[in-house]
């Protein structure tokens, strides 16, 4: 069936539907695994950036990261 302009969905709606479909087909262990992998990946990237002097650890008065330059 061809889509018309009226039945297109927003990115938010598409994301919600995809998340709901994934939740129906995967259990809690799946989400724990992908969360752990994402944390490991971000941690490795952060260590690499810090080691190369590109770490961004300075914060402004509102707690946001600043360029530090």
HTML snippet that shows the backbone in 3Dmol.js (N, CA, C, O; Angstrom):
<script src="https://3Dmol.org/build/3Dmol-min.js"></script>
<div id="view" style="width:600px;height:400px;position:relative"></div>
<script>
const pdb = `
ATOM      1  N   UNK A   1       0.839  -1.165   0.000  1.00  0.00           N
ATOM      2  CA  UNK A   1       0.000   0.000   0.000  1.00  0.00           C
ATOM      3  C   UNK A   1       0.894   1.241   0.000  1.00  0.00           C
ATOM      4  O   UNK A   1       1.836   1.327   0.788  1.00  0.00           O
ATOM      5  N   UNK A   2       0.613   2.165  -0.848  1.00  0.00           N
ATOM      6  CA  UNK A   2       1.404   3.395  -0.938  1.00  0.00           C
ATOM      7  C   UNK A   2       1.046   4.323   0.221  1.00  0.00           C
ATOM      8  O   UNK A   2      -0.113   4.426   0.623  1.00  0.00           O
ATOM      9  N   UNK A   3       2.055   4.983   0.738  1.00  0.00           N
ATOM     10  CA  UNK A   3       1.834   5.927   1.831  1.00  0.00           C
ATOM     11  C   UNK A   3       1.377   7.263   1.258  1.00  0.00           C
ATOM     12  O   UNK A   3       1.852   7.706   0.212  1.00  0.00           O
ATOM     13  N   UNK A   4       0.467   7.879   1.950  1.00  0.00           N
ATOM     14  CA  UNK A   4       0.065   9.232   1.595  1.00  0.00           C
ATOM     15  C   UNK A   4       0.666  10.184   2.603  1.00  0.00           C
ATOM     16  O   UNK A   4       1.229   9.753   3.609  1.00  0.00           O
ATOM     17  N   UNK A   5       0.553  11.459   2.347  1.00  0.00           N
ATOM     18  CA  UNK A   5       1.123  12.447   3.260  1.00  0.00           C
ATOM     19  C   UNK A   5       0.473  12.354   4.642  1.00  0.00           C
ATOM     20  O   UNK A   5       1.120  12.652   5.646  1.00  0.00           O
ATOM     21  N   UNK A   6      -0.780  11.950   4.704  1.00  0.00           N
ATOM     22  CA  UNK A   6      -1.490  11.877   5.978  1.00  0.00           C
ATOM     23  C   UNK A   6      -1.008  10.729   6.858  1.00  0.00           C
ATOM     24  O   UNK A   6      -1.071  10.839   8.082  1.00  0.00           O
ATOM     25  N   UNK A   7      -0.531   9.636   6.275  1.00  0.00           N
ATOM     26  CA  UNK A   7      -0.163   8.516   7.135  1.00  0.00           C
ATOM     27  C   UNK A   7       1.347   8.332   7.264  1.00  0.00           C
ATOM     28  O   UNK A   7       1.820   7.223   7.512  1.00  0.00           O
ATOM     29  N   UNK A   8       2.094   9.406   7.098  1.00  0.00           N
ATOM     30  CA  UNK A   8       3.520   9.335   7.399  1.00  0.00           C
ATOM     31  C   UNK A   8       3.687   9.484   8.904  1.00  0.00           C
ATOM     32  O   UNK A   8       2.831  10.070   9.567  1.00  0.00           O
ATOM     33  N   UNK A   9       4.771   8.966   9.443  1.00  0.00           N
ATOM     34  CA  UNK A   9       4.979   9.072  10.881  1.00  0.00           C
ATOM     35  C   UNK A   9       6.216   9.899  11.173  1.00  0.00           C
ATOM     36  O   UNK A   9       7.127  10.009  10.352  1.00  0.00           O
ATOM     37  N   UNK A  10       6.225  10.470  12.354  1.00  0.00           N
ATOM     38  CA  UNK A  10       7.379  11.259  12.766  1.00  0.00           C
ATOM     39  C   UNK A  10       8.498  10.320  13.200  1.00  0.00           C
ATOM     40  O   UNK A  10       8.275   9.127  13.407  1.00  0.00           O
ATOM     41  N   UNK A  11       9.690  10.862  13.333  1.00  0.00           N
ATOM     42  CA  UNK A  11      10.813  10.057  13.825  1.00  0.00           C
ATOM     43  C   UNK A  11      10.530   9.559  15.230  1.00  0.00           C
ATOM     44  O   UNK A  11      10.878   8.431  15.579  1.00  0.00           O
ATOM     45  N   UNK A  12       9.904  10.395  16.029  1.00  0.00           N
ATOM     46  CA  UNK A  12       9.564   9.988  17.396  1.00  0.00           C
ATOM     47  C   UNK A  12       8.629   8.783  17.389  1.00  0.00           C
ATOM     48  O   UNK A  12       8.838   7.822  18.129  1.00  0.00           O
ATOM     49  N   UNK A  13       7.591   8.840  16.542  1.00  0.00           N
ATOM     50  CA  UNK A  13       6.651   7.727  16.455  1.00  0.00           C
ATOM     51  C   UNK A  13       7.345   6.461  15.962  1.00  0.00           C
ATOM     52  O   UNK A  13       7.105   5.374  16.487  1.00  0.00           O
ATOM     53  N   UNK A  14       8.205   6.602  14.955  1.00  0.00           N
ATOM     54  CA  UNK A  14       8.930   5.449  14.422  1.00  0.00           C
ATOM     55  C   UNK A  14       9.840   4.850  15.494  1.00  0.00           C
ATOM     56  O   UNK A  14       9.918   3.629  15.632  1.00  0.00           O
ATOM     57  N   UNK A  15      10.522   5.699  16.245  1.00  0.00           N
ATOM     58  CA  UNK A  15      11.391   5.215  17.313  1.00  0.00           C
ATOM     59  C   UNK A  15      10.611   4.495  18.400  1.00  0.00           C
ATOM     60  O   UNK A  15      11.033   3.451  18.897  1.00  0.00           O
ATOM     61  N   UNK A  16       9.470   5.062  18.761  1.00  0.00           N
ATOM     62  CA  UNK A  16       8.626   4.439  19.776  1.00  0.00           C
ATOM     63  C   UNK A  16       8.145   3.073  19.305  1.00  0.00           C
ATOM     64  O   UNK A  16       8.187   2.100  20.058  1.00  0.00           O
ATOM     65  N   UNK A  17       7.693   3.005  18.069  1.00  0.00           N
ATOM     66  CA  UNK A  17       7.203   1.724  17.544  1.00  0.00           C
ATOM     67  C   UNK A  17       8.328   0.696  17.479  1.00  0.00           C
ATOM     68  O   UNK A  17       8.123  -0.473  17.807  1.00  0.00           O
ATOM     69  N   UNK A  18       9.516   1.131  17.057  1.00  0.00           N
ATOM     70  CA  UNK A  18      10.649   0.207  17.012  1.00  0.00           C
ATOM     71  C   UNK A  18      11.044  -0.261  18.404  1.00  0.00           C
ATOM     72  O   UNK A  18      11.358  -1.435  18.604  1.00  0.00           O
ATOM     73  N   UNK A  19      11.028   0.651  19.360  1.00  0.00           N
ATOM     74  CA  UNK A  19      11.350   0.287  20.740  1.00  0.00           C
ATOM     75  C   UNK A  19      10.342  -0.689  21.322  1.00  0.00           C
ATOM     76  O   UNK A  19      10.707  -1.627  22.031  1.00  0.00           O
ATOM     77  N   UNK A  20       9.073  -0.461  21.018  1.00  0.00           N
ATOM     78  CA  UNK A  20       8.029  -1.375  21.505  1.00  0.00           C
ATOM     79  C   UNK A  20       8.177  -2.754  20.875  1.00  0.00           C
ATOM     80  O   UNK A  20       8.004  -3.766  21.555  1.00  0.00           O
ATOM     81  N   UNK A  21       8.496  -2.806  19.583  1.00  0.00           N
ATOM     82  CA  UNK A  21       8.682  -4.090  18.907  1.00  0.00           C
ATOM     83  C   UNK A  21       9.879  -4.839  19.498  1.00  0.00           C
ATOM     84  O   UNK A  21       9.816  -6.050  19.711  1.00  0.00           O
ATOM     85  N   UNK A  22      10.966  -4.114  19.762  1.00  0.00           N
ATOM     86  CA  UNK A  22      12.146  -4.738  20.353  1.00  0.00           C
ATOM     87  C   UNK A  22      11.825  -5.249  21.760  1.00  0.00           C
ATOM     88  O   UNK A  22      12.264  -6.332  22.145  1.00  0.00           O
ATOM     89  N   UNK A  23      11.069  -4.475  22.514  1.00  0.00           N
ATOM     90  CA  UNK A  23      10.708  -4.883  23.873  1.00  0.00           C
ATOM     91  C   UNK A  23       9.863  -6.153  23.865  1.00  0.00           C
ATOM     92  O   UNK A  23       9.950  -6.971  24.781  1.00  0.00           O
ATOM     93  N   UNK A  24       9.049  -6.313  22.829  1.00  0.00           N
ATOM     94  CA  UNK A  24       8.226  -7.529  22.743  1.00  0.00           C
ATOM     95  C   UNK A  24       9.058  -8.766  22.411  1.00  0.00           C
ATOM     96  O   UNK A  24       8.693  -9.876  22.796  1.00  0.00           O
ATOM     97  N   UNK A  25      10.173  -8.585  21.699  1.00  0.00           N
ATOM     98  CA  UNK A  25      10.932  -9.741  21.228  1.00  0.00           C
ATOM     99  C   UNK A  25      12.209 -10.007  22.019  1.00  0.00           C
ATOM    100  O   UNK A  25      12.850 -11.039  21.819  1.00  0.00           O
ATOM    101  N   UNK A  26      12.591  -9.092  22.917  1.00  0.00           N
ATOM    102  CA  UNK A  26      13.820  -9.264  23.689  1.00  0.00           C
ATOM    103  C   UNK A  26      13.529  -9.105  25.178  1.00  0.00           C
ATOM    104  O   UNK A  26      12.608  -8.391  25.573  1.00  0.00           O
ATOM    105  N   UNK A  27      14.328  -9.779  25.989  1.00  0.00           N
ATOM    106  CA  UNK A  27      14.122  -9.708  27.427  1.00  0.00           C
ATOM    107  C   UNK A  27      15.088  -8.715  28.076  1.00  0.00           C
ATOM    108  O   UNK A  27      15.874  -8.056  27.395  1.00  0.00           O
ATOM    109  N   UNK A  28      15.014  -8.623  29.381  1.00  0.00           N
ATOM    110  CA  UNK A  28      15.829  -7.685  30.149  1.00  0.00           C
ATOM    111  C   UNK A  28      17.327  -7.916  29.917  1.00  0.00           C
ATOM    112  O   UNK A  28      18.097  -6.957  29.859  1.00  0.00           O
ATOM    113  N   UNK A  29      17.736  -9.163  29.787  1.00  0.00           N
ATOM    114  CA  UNK A  29      19.155  -9.472  29.555  1.00  0.00           C
ATOM    115  C   UNK A  29      19.685  -8.785  28.295  1.00  0.00           C
ATOM    116  O   UNK A  29      20.830  -8.333  28.265  1.00  0.00           O
ATOM    117  N   UNK A  30      18.859  -8.710  27.266  1.00  0.00           N
ATOM    118  CA  UNK A  30      19.257  -8.044  26.024  1.00  0.00           C
ATOM    119  C   UNK A  30      19.600  -6.580  26.291  1.00  0.00           C
ATOM    120  O   UNK A  30      20.634  -6.084  25.844  1.00  0.00           O
ATOM    121  N   UNK A  31      18.730  -5.902  27.020  1.00  0.00           N
ATOM    122  CA  UNK A  31      18.960  -4.484  27.309  1.00  0.00           C
ATOM    123  C   UNK A  31      20.171  -4.291  28.223  1.00  0.00           C
ATOM    124  O   UNK A  31      20.913  -3.320  28.072  1.00  0.00           O
ATOM    125  N   UNK A  32      20.371  -5.202  29.159  1.00  0.00           N
ATOM    126  CA  UNK A  32      21.555  -5.126  30.014  1.00  0.00           C
ATOM    127  C   UNK A  32      22.828  -5.298  29.192  1.00  0.00           C
ATOM    128  O   UNK A  32      23.809  -4.583  29.400  1.00  0.00           O
ATOM    129  N   UNK A  33      22.810  -6.242  28.265  1.00  0.00           N
ATOM    130  CA  UNK A  33      23.989  -6.488  27.418  1.00  0.00           C
ATOM    131  C   UNK A  33      24.333  -5.282  26.555  1.00  0.00           C
ATOM    132  O   UNK A  33      25.492  -4.873  26.488  1.00  0.00           O
ATOM    133  N   UNK A  34      23.317  -4.705  25.886  1.00  0.00           N
ATOM    134  CA  UNK A  34      23.630  -3.580  25.008  1.00  0.00           C
ATOM    135  C   UNK A  34      24.021  -2.353  25.827  1.00  0.00           C
ATOM    136  O   UNK A  34      24.839  -1.551  25.377  1.00  0.00           O
ATOM    137  N   UNK A  35      23.456  -2.196  27.010  1.00  0.00           N
ATOM    138  CA  UNK A  35      23.853  -1.088  27.875  1.00  0.00           C
ATOM    139  C   UNK A  35      25.294  -1.221  28.336  1.00  0.00           C
ATOM    140  O   UNK A  35      26.043  -0.244  28.368  1.00  0.00           O
ATOM    141  N   UNK A  36      25.671  -2.441  28.693  1.00  0.00           N
ATOM    142  CA  UNK A  36      27.045  -2.699  29.133  1.00  0.00           C
ATOM    143  C   UNK A  36      28.029  -2.453  27.991  1.00  0.00           C
ATOM    144  O   UNK A  36      29.072  -1.830  28.187  1.00  0.00           O
ATOM    145  N   UNK A  37      27.694  -2.945  26.797  1.00  0.00           N
ATOM    146  CA  UNK A  37      28.570  -2.749  25.641  1.00  0.00           C
ATOM    147  C   UNK A  37      28.720  -1.262  25.320  1.00  0.00           C
ATOM    148  O   UNK A  37      29.819  -0.801  25.009  1.00  0.00           O
ATOM    149  N   UNK A  38      27.633  -0.522  25.393  1.00  0.00           N
ATOM    150  CA  UNK A  38      27.703   0.913  25.132  1.00  0.00           C
ATOM    151  C   UNK A  38      28.564   1.621  26.164  1.00  0.00           C
ATOM    152  O   UNK A  38      29.336   2.515  25.819  1.00  0.00           O
ATOM    153  N   UNK A  39      28.440   1.230  27.429  1.00  0.00           N
ATOM    154  CA  UNK A  39      29.251   1.827  28.480  1.00  0.00           C
ATOM    155  C   UNK A  39      30.723   1.516  28.300  1.00  0.00           C
ATOM    156  O   UNK A  39      31.576   2.379  28.505  1.00  0.00           O
ATOM    157  N   UNK A  40      31.017   0.294  27.921  1.00  0.00           N
ATOM    158  CA  UNK A  40      32.415  -0.083  27.687  1.00  0.00           C
ATOM    159  C   UNK A  40      32.984   0.711  26.514  1.00  0.00           C
ATOM    160  O   UNK A  40      34.122   1.178  26.572  1.00  0.00           O
ATOM    161  N   UNK A  41      32.205   0.861  25.467  1.00  0.00           N
ATOM    162  CA  UNK A  41      32.657   1.585  24.288  1.00  0.00           C
ATOM    163  C   UNK A  41      32.907   3.051  24.617  1.00  0.00           C
ATOM    164  O   UNK A  41      33.930   3.611  24.224  1.00  0.00           O
ATOM    165  N   UNK A  42      31.987   3.667  25.329  1.00  0.00           N
ATOM    166  CA  UNK A  42      32.159   5.083  25.701  1.00  0.00           C
ATOM    167  C   UNK A  42      33.342   5.251  26.638  1.00  0.00           C
ATOM    168  O   UNK A  42      34.087   6.225  26.532  1.00  0.00           O
ATOM    169  N   UNK A  43      33.519   4.308  27.554  1.00  0.00           N
ATOM    170  CA  UNK A  43      34.646   4.396  28.480  1.00  0.00           C
ATOM    171  C   UNK A  43      35.973   4.281  27.756  1.00  0.00           C
ATOM    172  O   UNK A  43      36.922   5.002  28.064  1.00  0.00           O
ATOM    173  N   UNK A  44      36.040   3.370  26.792  1.00  0.00           N
ATOM    174  CA  UNK A  44      37.275   3.208  26.021  1.00  0.00           C
ATOM    175  C   UNK A  44      37.561   4.468  25.208  1.00  0.00           C
ATOM    176  O   UNK A  44      38.708   4.907  25.123  1.00  0.00           O
ATOM    177  N   UNK A  45      36.525   5.045  24.613  1.00  0.00           N
ATOM    178  CA  UNK A  45      36.704   6.276  23.835  1.00  0.00           C
ATOM    179  C   UNK A  45      37.147   7.418  24.732  1.00  0.00           C
ATOM    180  O   UNK A  45      38.007   8.211  24.349  1.00  0.00           O
ATOM    181  N   UNK A  46      36.580   7.507  25.897  1.00  0.00           N
ATOM    182  CA  UNK A  46      36.931   8.600  26.814  1.00  0.00           C
ATOM    183  C   UNK A  46      38.384   8.453  27.272  1.00  0.00           C
ATOM    184  O   UNK A  46      39.115   9.443  27.328  1.00  0.00           O
ATOM    185  N   UNK A  47      38.808   7.237  27.598  1.00  0.00           N
ATOM    186  CA  UNK A  47      40.194   7.023  28.013  1.00  0.00           C
ATOM    187  C   UNK A  47      41.135   7.397  26.885  1.00  0.00           C
ATOM    188  O   UNK A  47      42.182   7.997  27.127  1.00  0.00           O
ATOM    189  N   UNK A  48      40.781   7.055  25.661  1.00  0.00           N
ATOM    190  CA  UNK A  48      41.610   7.382  24.507  1.00  0.00           C
ATOM    191  C   UNK A  48      41.718   8.897  24.350  1.00  0.00           C
ATOM    192  O   UNK A  48      42.807   9.424  24.121  1.00  0.00           O
ATOM    193  N   UNK A  49      40.588   9.599  24.474  1.00  0.00           N
ATOM    194  CA  UNK A  49      40.596  11.061  24.361  1.00  0.00           C
ATOM    195  C   UNK A  49      41.430  11.689  25.473  1.00  0.00           C
ATOM    196  O   UNK A  49      42.208  12.607  25.213  1.00  0.00           O
ATOM    197  N   UNK A  50      41.281  11.211  26.705  1.00  0.00           N
ATOM    198  CA  UNK A  50      42.041  11.748  27.825  1.00  0.00           C
ATOM    199  C   UNK A  50      43.530  11.523  27.622  1.00  0.00           C
ATOM    200  O   UNK A  50      44.347  12.401  27.898  1.00  0.00           O
ATOM    201  N   UNK A  51      43.871  10.337  27.138  1.00  0.00           N
ATOM    202  CA  UNK A  51      45.277   9.993  26.939  1.00  0.00           C
ATOM    203  C   UNK A  51      45.915  10.895  25.885  1.00  0.00           C
ATOM    204  O   UNK A  51      47.100  11.215  25.970  1.00  0.00           O
ATOM    205  N   UNK A  52      45.136  11.297  24.906  1.00  0.00           N
ATOM    206  CA  UNK A  52      45.664  12.119  23.823  1.00  0.00           C
ATOM    207  C   UNK A  52      45.498  13.607  24.099  1.00  0.00           C
ATOM    208  O   UNK A  52      45.731  14.431  23.215  1.00  0.00           O
ATOM    209  N   UNK A  53      45.099  13.955  25.312  1.00  0.00           N
ATOM    210  CA  UNK A  53      44.978  15.354  25.671  1.00  0.00           C
ATOM    211  C   UNK A  53      43.734  16.032  25.140  1.00  0.00           C
ATOM    212  O   UNK A  53      43.663  17.260  25.096  1.00  0.00           O
ATOM    213  N   UNK A  54      42.738  15.232  24.731  1.00  0.00           N
ATOM    214  CA  UNK A  54      41.515  15.832  24.204  1.00  0.00           C
ATOM    215  C   UNK A  54      40.368  15.693  25.183  1.00  0.00           C
ATOM    216  O   UNK A  54      39.222  15.962  24.821  1.00  0.00           O
ATOM    217  N   UNK A  55      40.635  15.287  26.397  1.00  0.00           N
ATOM    218  CA  UNK A  55      39.562  15.106  27.375  1.00  0.00           C
ATOM    219  C   UNK A  55      38.890  16.427  27.688  1.00  0.00           C
ATOM    220  O   UNK A  55      39.547  17.464  27.770  1.00  0.00           O
ATOM    221  N   UNK A  56      37.607  16.388  27.860  1.00  0.00           N
ATOM    222  CA  UNK A  56      36.836  17.592  28.123  1.00  0.00           C
ATOM    223  C   UNK A  56      36.272  17.474  29.530  1.00  0.00           C
ATOM    224  O   UNK A  56      35.153  16.997  29.717  1.00  0.00           O
ATOM    225  N   UNK A  57      37.040  17.905  30.514  1.00  0.00           N
ATOM    226  CA  UNK A  57      36.624  17.693  31.887  1.00  0.00           C
ATOM    227  C   UNK A  57      36.260  18.982  32.611  1.00  0.00           C
ATOM    228  O   UNK A  57      35.854  18.932  33.772  1.00  0.00           O
ATOM    229  N   UNK A  58      36.393  20.130  31.963  1.00  0.00           N
ATOM    230  CA  UNK A  58      36.032  21.388  32.610  1.00  0.00           C
ATOM    231  C   UNK A  58      34.550  21.655  32.424  1.00  0.00           C
ATOM    232  O   UNK A  58      33.982  21.387  31.365  1.00  0.00           O
ATOM    233  N   UNK A  59      33.931  22.190  33.477  1.00  0.00           N
ATOM    234  CA  UNK A  59      32.502  22.493  33.426  1.00  0.00           C
ATOM    235  C   UNK A  59      32.272  23.967  33.726  1.00  0.00           C
ATOM    236  O   UNK A  59      33.058  24.603  34.429  1.00  0.00           O
ATOM    237  N   UNK A  60      31.185  24.499  33.181  1.00  0.00           N
ATOM    238  CA  UNK A  60      30.838  25.885  33.471  1.00  0.00           C
ATOM    239  C   UNK A  60      29.993  25.943  34.739  1.00  0.00           C
ATOM    240  O   UNK A  60      29.831  24.934  35.425  1.00  0.00           O
ATOM    241  N   UNK A  61      29.453  27.119  35.052  1.00  0.00           N
ATOM    242  CA  UNK A  61      28.676  27.315  36.277  1.00  0.00           C
ATOM    243  C   UNK A  61      27.386  26.496  36.307  1.00  0.00           C
ATOM    244  O   UNK A  61      26.797  26.308  37.372  1.00  0.00           O
ATOM    245  N   UNK A  62      26.950  26.015  35.163  1.00  0.00           N
ATOM    246  CA  UNK A  62      25.708  25.236  35.067  1.00  0.00           C
ATOM    247  C   UNK A  62      25.973  23.739  34.980  1.00  0.00           C
ATOM    248  O   UNK A  62      25.040  22.957  34.797  1.00  0.00           O
ATOM    249  N   UNK A  63      27.240  23.327  35.109  1.00  0.00           N
ATOM    250  CA  UNK A  63      27.573  21.908  35.056  1.00  0.00           C
ATOM    251  C   UNK A  63      27.766  21.364  33.659  1.00  0.00           C
ATOM    252  O   UNK A  63      27.973  20.163  33.488  1.00  0.00           O
ATOM    253  N   UNK A  64      27.701  22.239  32.641  1.00  0.00           N
ATOM    254  CA  UNK A  64      27.905  21.786  31.258  1.00  0.00           C
ATOM    255  C   UNK A  64      29.381  21.746  30.945  1.00  0.00           C
ATOM    256  O   UNK A  64      30.151  22.546  31.477  1.00  0.00           O
ATOM    257  N   UNK A  65      29.784  20.831  30.093  1.00  0.00           N
ATOM    258  CA  UNK A  65      31.190  20.755  29.692  1.00  0.00           C
ATOM    259  C   UNK A  65      31.555  21.961  28.847  1.00  0.00           C
ATOM    260  O   UNK A  65      30.758  22.430  28.034  1.00  0.00           O
ATOM    261  N   UNK A  66      32.755  22.451  29.046  1.00  0.00           N
ATOM    262  CA  UNK A  66      33.283  23.561  28.238  1.00  0.00           C
ATOM    263  C   UNK A  66      34.447  23.053  27.425  1.00  0.00           C
ATOM    264  O   UNK A  66      34.922  21.939  27.646  1.00  0.00           O
ATOM    265  N   UNK A  67      34.913  23.852  26.489  1.00  0.00           N
ATOM    266  CA  UNK A  67      36.007  23.417  25.628  1.00  0.00           C
ATOM    267  C   UNK A  67      37.328  23.340  26.390  1.00  0.00           C
ATOM    268  O   UNK A  67      38.218  22.583  26.005  1.00  0.00           O
ATOM    269  N   UNK A  68      37.463  24.107  27.453  1.00  0.00           N
ATOM    270  CA  UNK A  68      38.698  24.070  28.232  1.00  0.00           C
ATOM    271  C   UNK A  68      39.857  24.744  27.536  1.00  0.00           C
ATOM    272  O   UNK A  68      41.006  24.598  27.954  1.00  0.00           O
ATOM    273  N   UNK A  69      39.572  25.479  26.481  1.00  0.00           N
ATOM    274  CA  UNK A  69      40.642  26.135  25.709  1.00  0.00           C
ATOM    275  C   UNK A  69      40.566  27.609  25.862  1.00  0.00           C
ATOM    276  O   UNK A  69      41.381  28.332  25.288  1.00  0.00           O
TER     277      UNK A  69
END
`;
const viewer = $3Dmol.createViewer("view");
viewer.addModel(pdb, "pdb");
viewer.setStyle({}, {cartoon: {color: "spectrum"}});
viewer.zoomTo();
viewer.render();
</script>
